[in-house]
Amino acid sequence: MDTMQYTHLYRSPLGTITLAADSEGLTGLWFEGQKYFAATLDARHEETMLPIFEQTRRWLDTCADEHMLHDGPVRPMITPRFTPSASDEYMKGLGELAAEYKVPAQSHLSENPSEIEWVAALCPGTKYYGESYSRYGLFGGDVPTVMAHCIYSGEEECAAMKANRVMIAHCPTSNENVIAGIAPAAKYLRGGWRIGLGSDVAGGHTLDLFAVMAAAVQVSKLRWRYVDQSEAPLTMTEALYLATVGGGEFWQDFGEQVGLFEPGYAFDALVLDDSHLRSLRSFTPAERLERYAYLGKGALSAKFAQGKKLF
């Protein structure tokens, strides 16, 4: 059996990448100088050009095609996992790539106290977690940025997020499952921060944003009861705003209008049928929304994306 490993160097926009493969397929990929570089590469290996390397080069070159970066319903974002898993060289390269190709960035921020302490130890001289991103241009401003969680962001970090127009992705089902804490979503929404809803699968357990909306209201009530009674809990109407208008505001930085039923906005819509949810009285639209979100038993009868009916 052929156990020989083969390597090839690919010079990407982020820096030199070492690709490793055996006779069956890719076995490793490392950026030059990264932590654990070539950790799983056998001492016995040979530099050559295999078909798998050619395929990988084509894929990387395609991803760098500027036309694909800014068109279509699904687009790439620069995504460092989070600060503890990214070297300084890696973060610097990501920041340069985001600026060069004008693509947005996303990562995690202040999800739990131990993570914040870890980042402070890894990044001496930073005043708050967000500075570990901002010093590489990955914290809003010229590079539109989404930061998930922001549960324990302090005053200085919050001020920087607002000034740099960082989008907060509130992930209530993840908050529940990971037991990290409960983000002050009501404070962010009513205080003028940009905030939308996120599913955070697999931290969360569902892609159904109606279920996420219900969870946002529920955890907000728990935060009001057990953490901070200075801010009333989110309402279901506010949760709907987060799931639509709130998240849609992020794309205004790219000249796109989404998230509202207004002239000039893309017609993105779900047609819901709740007729089988019977009741002895009539409900307002807001009450029907709340019932649908909590019960999760309605029927999706049609879906539109950018004015096109998908079904």
N, C-alpha and C positions, 0 to 999 in steps of 0.2 A: 504493500500500500504506500502511495506517495504521500509522505508527511512533510515534504519540503515546503517552506513558506517563501513567498515572493513579495517584494516591495516595489513601490513606485512613488516618486515625488510629484505632487500636484501643486502648482503655484496658484493659489486661489486669491481672491481679493482680500481675504482675511490674513493671509500668510501661507507659508509652505506647509502642506499637509502630507504626511507619510501614510500611504495606503498599504495594507498588508493583506495577502490572500493565500489560500492554498488551492489545491486542484478543484475544490468544490465551490468556493466563493470567498467574499471578503471576510477577514478574520479580525481586522483592526483598522482604526483611523485615528491619527494623532496630529495635533498642531505642533509645529516645531517649538520646543521649549516648554510645552505644557507639563503640568504635574503628572507623574506616572507615564511619561513619554515612552512608548514602545514596551510597556511593562509586560505584555503578553507575547511579544515577538521573540521567536526562538533565536538562539545564537546562530544556528544554521539557517541562513536565509540568503536569497539571491535577488538582486535588483533586476527587474525585467518588465516588459509591457504585456500583461495578460488581457484578454477580452473584457474581464470584469473591471479592469482599470479604465479601459476605453469607455465603457458604459458609465462608470462613475464620473469621468471627466465630462461626458456629454450632459449628464444630469446636473452637475455643478455649474457648467456653463449656461445651461438653460435657466437655472434659478437666478443667474446673474443678468439675464436679459431684462433690460429696463422696462420693456413693454409689458412683460408679465408681472412686474412688480406693482404696477399701478392700475391695472385693469382687471375686471372680473370680480365675481362675488367672494372668492377666497384668495387672500393675498398673504405674502410672507411678512413676518415681523421679526426683528432682531430680538432674540430671547435668551439672555443668560439665565441659566436655571435659577440661581440667586447668588449673591456675592460670595458666600463661603465655598462655592464649587467652581469659581472662575478666577483664574490668575489675573494679575495686573495687565500682563501682555494681552491676554485674551479679551479682557474688557476694553482695553485701548483699541484693539482691532475692531471689535464690534461697534464701538462708538464711531470710528472712522468710516466703517462700512455703512452704518445708518445715515450718516451725514452725506456720504458720497452718492448713495442710491436714493436718498430721500424716502426712506421707509421708516415706519414707526418702530418703537421698542416696547417690550413688556417684560415684567419680572415680578418678584415677590417683595413685599416691604413690610417690616415690623409686624410679623404674624404672631410671634410669641416672645416673651421676655428673654428666654435663653438664646434665641436667635439674635436678638439685638445685642446682647452681651458678646456673643461670638463674633459678630461683625465688628464691634468696637475693638476687640482684641486683634482681629485680623487687619484692621485698617486704622492704625494709630494716627491721630491728628484729625480724624473726622469728628464733627460735632454731633452728628446723628446719622442713622442708617442710610438715609437718602443720599448723603454726600458720597457714599461709596459708589453710587451710580453717576451723580452729577459731575464728578471730577473727570468722567470719561464721556460727557455729553449724552448720557442716557437717563435724563431726568426731566423730560419736557423741554420747553423752550423751542429751539430750532428742530428738535427731534420729538414729535408727539409721542407721549409715553403713557402706557397703562401700567399701574401698579396694583397688584392684587392684595387684598386684606386690609393693610393699614390699620390694624386693630389697636396698636399701642403707639401710634405716632404722636410725638410730643408737640408742643406749641411751635418750636422752631421748624420742625419738619413739616408740620401742617401749613405753616406760612409759606414755606418754599414750594409745597405742592400747589397751593393756590396761585402763587405768583407765576409759576412755570406752567400752569394749566395742565398739570398731571391728572389723568383720568384714574379715579379709584374704581377698582372692580370689587364690589362687595359680594362675597361668596358665603351666604348664610349656611348652606348645607355643609360646606367644608368646615365652617366654624363649629358646627355641631359635632361632626364626625371626628375631627382632629382634636377637639377640646382645646383649641388655642385661645379662645376668648370670643367676645362679641364686638364687632366693629361698631363705632358710633355713627351708624349710617344716617340717622335722623339729623344729627348735628351737621354732618357733611352736606347733606342735601339742603337743609334750610339755611346753612351758613355760607352758601355760595361756592362750595367746592364742586368740581365736576365728578360725578359718580354715576355708575351704572351697575347692573347686576351681572354676576358670573356664576357659572355652574361648577367650575373647578373640578371636573371629573379628572382623577379619581378621588380627590379629597372630598368632593361632593359625590352624590350617588345617583344623580339624575340630570338629564339634559333638558327636562321639561321645565321651561321657565315659569309656567304657572305654578308648579310645585315650589320653585325657587322663590317666587313672589310670596307665596304663603309662608315659607320659612323665614323670609326677611321680616315679615310682620311679627311672626312668633318670637324670633330671637330678639327683636327690638323690644318687645314687651318684657322679656326676661331681663334685658339690660336695664330697662326702666325700673323694674322691681328690685333687682339685686345689685346693680352697679351705680346707676346715676339717675336720680329722679328729676333732674333739672331739665331734661329734654323729653317731651312726650313721645310715645312709641310711634313708629311709622304706621300710616293708614294703608289700606289696600290700594287706594287711588295713588298714593305716593309710590307704592311698590310697582304699580303699573308704569308710572313715570320713569322710574329707574330702569325698567325693562325695555323701554321704548325711547322716549325723548332723551333720557339721561345718557344711555349708551350711544345713541345716535349723534350726540353733540361731538363726540370724538372725531367723527368723519367730516365735520365742518372744516377742520384744519386742512382737509384735502379737497375742499370745494364741493363737497357732496352734502345734500340735504336728505336726511333719512330720519325716521322715527316719529313723524307727525302726519296727520291727514290735513295738509295745508297745500295751497297752490305752490308749485315749484319743488315740492318734495317727491321723492320716489314713492310710488304706490306699492308698499310692502304691507301685506295684510293677511290675516287669518280670518276665515269665516267660521264661526262656532255655532253649533246647534245644541242648545240646552233644553229643547222642548220636552225631553223625556224626564227632566228633573221637575217633577210635579210639586205643586204647592197649593194651599188653600187661599193664598192671596197673591196679588201681583207684586213684582219687584222693580225697583229702579235699575237702570243700567249698572250703577255702581254695585248694587246688591247682587245682581246677576253675575257680575265679574267675581265678586268675593265668593259666592257659592261655587262657581265653576273652579276657581283656584283651589279652594279647600277640598271639595269633593273629588275633583279630578276625574269625573266620569262623563264629561261632555263629549261631543263628537266634532271632529274637525271636518267640515264639509267642503272647504275650498282653501287654496293657498295661492297668493300672488307675490311675486318678487319683481321689483322694478317694472310694475305694470303688466307683467306677463303671468297669465294663469298657469300654474304648474299642475293643478288637478282640480 
